[in-house]
């Protein structure tokens, strides 16, 4: 696709960096591949110096006055940028929110099963949303739902901290648990 002025559709973000013949400004400040300032040069002269060394002239600061260009191996530069991006994403930890739903009439065995699931989620480092869902006339007994959530808090006190206290919204009562840092 030919570059037409400001029309950047269909181009990747990396391709928006101007280099070599795409630099159309008459004068640029040039930095050598070693980081030494060569001063303000004519763009043609800077491009000739880059070609002599078998490198590219890359615009690194287009908003400066005059724009700053660096003589470098553009392919190597792109590769290093890609590696930095991969390293940054590798160190990120994605925290997921898992949800466990209870009812005010949840029996003991079902409670223990769901509690084990909550403990598993917290051990994996995920936050857990605990919800008590009321159906029909159960909404009258919000105290049972609150007791259920308080019981979950006491049963998980050593592995979780309460991120948001139990709060009621319509027919549900929810709270958030977060794993304790070890």
C-alpha positions in Angstrom: 0.0 0.0 0.0 1.4 3.4 -1.0 1.7 6.0 1.8 -0.6 8.9 1.0 -0.1 11.8 3.4 -1.9 11.3 6.6 -3.8 8.2 5.4 -2.6 5.5 7.8 -5.3 2.9 7.2 -4.0 -0.6 6.7 -0.6 0.1 8.2 0.8 -1.4 11.4 1.9 0.8 14.2 5.6 0.0 13.8 5.4 1.0 10.1 4.4 4.6 11.2 8.0 5.3 12.2 9.5 7.2 9.3 12.9 6.0 8.0 15.2 6.6 5.1 13.4 8.2 2.1 10.1 8.7 4.0 11.7 11.5 6.0 10.7 14.6 4.1 11.9 17.3 6.4 14.7 19.3 4.9 16.9 19.5 8.0 17.2 17.0 10.9 19.3 16.6 14.1 21.3 13.5 13.6 22.6 11.0 16.3 25.2 8.5 15.3 24.8 4.7 16.0 27.2 5.1 19.0 24.9 7.9 20.5 27.2 10.8 19.4 25.5 14.0 18.2 26.4 14.9 14.7 24.4 18.2 14.8 21.8 19.5 12.5 22.3 18.2 9.0 20.6 18.3 5.6 18.4 15.2 5.4 20.1 14.0 2.2 23.5 14.3 3.9 22.3 12.3 6.9 20.8 9.7 4.6 24.1 9.4 2.7 26.0 8.9 5.9 23.6 6.1 7.0 23.9 4.4 3.6 27.7 4.5 3.8 27.6 2.6 7.0 24.9 0.1 5.7 22.4 1.4 8.2 19.0 3.2 8.2 18.1 6.8 9.2 15.2 6.5 11.6 13.1 9.4 13.0 13.1 8.9 16.8 11.6 12.2 17.9 9.3 13.7 15.2 7.9 16.4 17.4 11.2 18.0 18.2 12.4 21.1 16.4 14.2 20.1 14.2 13.2 16.4 14.3 15.8 14.0 15.8 16.9 11.1 13.6 19.2 8.3 14.6 21.5 6.2 12.4 20.7 2.5 13.3 19.9 -0.9 12.0 16.1 -0.7 11.9 15.6 -4.4 11.7 17.6 -4.9 14.9 15.8 -2.0 16.5 12.4 -3.6 15.8 13.5 -6.9 17.1 14.7 -5.4 20.4 11.4 -3.5 20.8 9.5 -6.7 20.2 11.6 -8.5 22.8 11.1 -5.7 25.4 7.3 -6.0 24.8 7.4 -9.8 25.3 9.4 -9.4 28.5 6.9 -6.8 29.8 3.9 -9.0 29.1 5.7 -12.1 30.6 6.1 -10.3 34.0 2.4 -9.3 34.1 0.1 -11.3 36.3 -3.5 -11.5 35.2 -5.9 -11.5 38.1 -9.2 -13.1 37.3 -12.4 -12.8 39.3 -14.1 -16.1 40.0 -17.7 -16.2 41.3 -19.3 -18.7 43.7 -23.0 -18.6 44.2 -24.9 -19.6 47.3 -28.5 -19.7 48.3 -29.8 -19.0 51.8 -30.9 -22.6 52.1 -27.6 -24.1 50.9 -27.0 -27.4 52.9 -23.8 -28.2 54.8 -22.2 -30.5 52.2 -22.9 -28.1 49.3 -21.5 -25.3 51.5 -18.3 -27.3 52.1 -18.0 -28.1 48.4 -18.3 -24.4 47.4 -16.0 -23.4 50.2 -13.3 -25.8 48.9 -13.8 -24.2 45.4 -13.3 -20.7 46.9 -10.1 -21.9 48.7 -8.9 -23.3 45.4 -9.5 -20.0 43.6 -7.7 -18.1 46.3 -4.7 -20.5 46.2 -4.5 -19.9 42.5 -4.2 -16.2 43.2 -7.6 -15.2 41.8 -10.0 -12.9 43.5 -13.4 -14.5 44.4 -16.8 -12.9 44.3 -19.2 -14.7 46.7 -22.8 -14.2 46.0 -26.0 -15.2 47.8 -28.9 -15.3 45.5 -32.5 -14.9 46.9 -35.5 -16.4 45.1 -39.1 -15.7 45.7 -39.9 -15.0 49.4 -36.4 -15.8 50.5 -35.6 -12.1 50.1 -37.4 -11.5 53.5 -34.6 -13.5 55.2 -31.6 -11.3 54.2 -30.1 -12.1 57.6 -29.6 -15.7 56.6 -27.6 -14.6 53.5 -25.5 -12.3 55.7 -24.8 -15.1 58.1 -23.8 -17.3 55.1 -21.3 -14.6 53.9 -19.9 -14.0 57.4 -19.4 -17.8 57.8 -17.4 -17.8 54.5 -15.3 -14.9 55.9 -14.5 -16.8 59.1 -13.8 -20.1 57.2 -11.3 -18.3 54.9 -9.8 -15.8 57.4 -6.3 -17.3 57.1 -6.1 -17.4 53.2 -8.3 -14.4 52.2 -9.0 -10.8 53.1 -12.3 -9.2 52.5 -11.9 -6.7 49.7 -15.5 -5.4 49.9 -17.9 -6.0 52.7 -21.2 -7.8 52.0 -23.6 -5.5 50.3 -27.1 -6.1 49.0 -28.3 -5.3 45.5 -31.8 -6.3 44.5 -32.1 -10.1 45.0 -28.4 -10.7 45.5 -25.9 -10.1 48.3 -22.3 -10.0 47.3 -18.8 -9.6 48.7 -15.3 -9.8 47.3 -12.4 -11.9 48.7 -8.8 -11.4 47.7 -5.9 -13.8 48.4 -3.5 -12.8 51.2 0.0 -12.2 50.0 2.4 -14.8 51.4 
